[in-house]
Amino acid sequence: MDYIIETENLTKRYGTATVVDKVNLHVPKGKIYGLLGRNGAGKTTLMKILFGLYKADKGRILINGSPAAIRSPHDAIDYGISMVHQHFVLVGNLTITENIILGHEPRKGILLDRGKARQKVDALIRRYHFDLNPESRIENLSVGEKQRVEILKALYNESSIILLDEPTAVLTPQEVQELFAMLRQLKKDGRTIIIITHKLKETLAIADNITILRRGENIASLPAAQA
């Protein structure tokens, strides 16, 4: 099978506590992968290692079969990985477009090429039917709309791997269905999605494969249809 991201014996300790304990993941390319477990199971820590926010004490990460040196979120983005955090990282008084391009502003000489940025953001909104106005300010958006902006940031960066930390925790049932429709479209386009969650029913409704963590250990990895 073609794995886009793998971990080998990934381990993270805080003092005497082992939060991630020799975890091996094999995430198929172009699939939706559920990382399931109770609060404190090590799910978010593991994903923050993949995104370069934390450094593993042991083990290694492979992207498309080759070892990856991910020491920061900038490195992760260079490897095609983006993360949508449970608590969104957005600037409330800026517009959707300004938030999406922040830190990745297209230039025309020394000047910001705002037209090019707006054109790319517009195209992504239309393609994925996000129903957003690029000039709306973040502070005026609903929770579900803010989440779409975070996903748009990943798409703007042309990420092939998108990590979602508890993406349904703050959504209404209708927004959950809209999110799942978006994720299926991203999968159809060849992107790989990893969802961190503790909700078994939702995981089985959207994921192709799942891994279950308990106390930092991988206790099972299997196709969702067999769970």
N, C-alpha and C positions, 0 to 999 in steps of 0.2 A: 504494500500500500504506500501511496505517496504522502508522506507526513511533512507538513509545512513547519511545524514547531514541535520540538521534543525537549524533554528535560531528563537528565541522567543523575540520579541520586542527589537531587537538589535538597540542600539542608540549610536551615536558618535557625540560629539560637539567640536567645536573649538571656545572658547569664547562664543559669542552670536549666532554663526552660527551652525545650526544643519545639519551635513553632511549626516548622516545616521539616519533616523527617524522611530523608532519602526518597523523595518523591520522583517517580518516573511517569512522564506524560508522553503520549503519542497522539498528536492532534492531526487528523486527516485534513488535507488541503480542500478548501471549498465546502466545508461542512460547518454545522452549528454544534458546538461542543459545550456540554453542561458540566460545570464544576460544582458539585453538590456537597453540602455539609452544614452542620449546625453552626451557630455563632461561636467563634473561637476555634474552628476546625483548621484554620490556616489558609483558607481560600484566598482572602484578600492579600495576605502577606506573599503568597506564591505569585499572584498576578503582579504585585508591585515589584517583585524581583524581575519578572519578565519585562516590565516596563522601565526598569532601571532606577526605580525610586529606592529600593533596598538592594544590598549586595549579599549574595549567598555566601555562607561560610564554606560550603563544599558543593561539588557537583558542577555540571555545565549545561548550557543551553545550546541547542542546535536549531538553525533556521535552514530549511530545505536541505537538511543532511550535513550542513557544515557548521563547525563551532562558531558561536557568536559572542563577541565581547560587548555586553550591554552594561555600561557603567553609569548611564544617565538616561533620562527620557529622550534627550536629543539623539543618543545612540539608537534607542529603540525605534524612534521615528525613522531614522536612516535605514533600519532593517525592515521597515514597513509595518511597525506595530504602533497602534494608538490605544489609549485607554479612556473610557468614559467612567468617571468616578461616581460613586453614589451621591456625593455632595458635589454639585457641578462647579467647575472652575471657569466662571464667566464674570465679566465686568458689567455691572448692572446699567451704568450710564452710557455704555457704548452700544452701537447698533449690532445687529446680527452679523453683517459683513465685517465690521471692524473687529468683532470678537473672533471670527473665523480666521482672518488673515493675520491676527496679532502674532508677531514673531516670525511670520512668513510672508511679509508684504512684498508683492511684485513691484519692481522698479522700472522706471523709464529714465535711464541716466541716474541722477541723484534724487529724482522725485518719485513719490509714490504713484504707481500707475493704478489709480482707483478704478478707472473704467475696466481694465483687464480683470481686476479682482471681482468687481461686481458682476461682470459677464460670467466668470467661472462659477461664482456662488449661485447666480440665477439658473445656470444650466443644471447644477446639482439639485437645486430645489425642484425644478421641473421634472427631472429624470426620476426622482424618487417620490414625487407627489407629496412634498412635505408641507404644502399649504402655509408658507411663511412669506412675510414681506421682508426682504433683505435690509430695509431701512428702519425696521421696528427696533426699539430699544429693548434690551434684555429685561429691564425692570418691569416692562409692561406685558411680559409673556407668562403663560401658564407653565406649570411644572413639565407637562408633556412637551410643550413647545421648546422649552429650554433643553430638554433631553435631545430633541431633534437637532438643535444647534450644535450640541456636543458631538453628535454623530456626523453632522456636516463637517465639523472640524477635521475629523478622521478622514472623511472622503476628500476634502480639500487637500489634505497631505498625501493623498493617494495611497493610504494604508491598505495593505492586503490582509492584515490581521487586526481585528478590533476586539478589545477586552471590555466587557460590560460588568461593572460591579453592582450587584443587586438592582438591576435596571427596572424591575417592576415594583420595588418597595414603596415608591411614592406616587404610583399611577393609579388612576381609576380603572375599573374593568374594561371600559371602552378604550382607554389609552393603551392598556396592555395588548388588546387585540390589534390596534393600529401599529404598535411597536413590533409585534410579531410579524405583521404583514411586511413591514420595512425590512426586517431581518431576513425574511424569506427571499425578498428581492435582492438583497445584498449577497446572499448565498447563490442565487441564480446568476449573479454577475461574477461569481468566482471568488468572492471574499470569504475569509474564514472568521467565524465569530466564536468567541469564548464567553460564556455567560456564567458569572458567579452568583449562586443563589442557594437558598435553603428551602425553596418551595418545590417539592417533588412533582406535584401535578402539573405546574407550569413548565417545569423542565422537560417532562415527558411529552408535553404538547408541542415543543419547539425543537428540542435537541435531536441530533442524529446519534451522538455518542455521549456517554457520561462517565465521569470519574467521581467517586465518592471519597471524601476526606474525613478522617476522624482523628482528632488529637494530632493533627499534622501529618498523619500517615495516609497513603493511598491504600484503601482497603478493597477497592473494586474498580475496574474499568471495563465497560461493556457497551454494546449497542443499546440505545434507549429502548428499542423494541423488545429487548430481553429483560429489561428491569422489572 
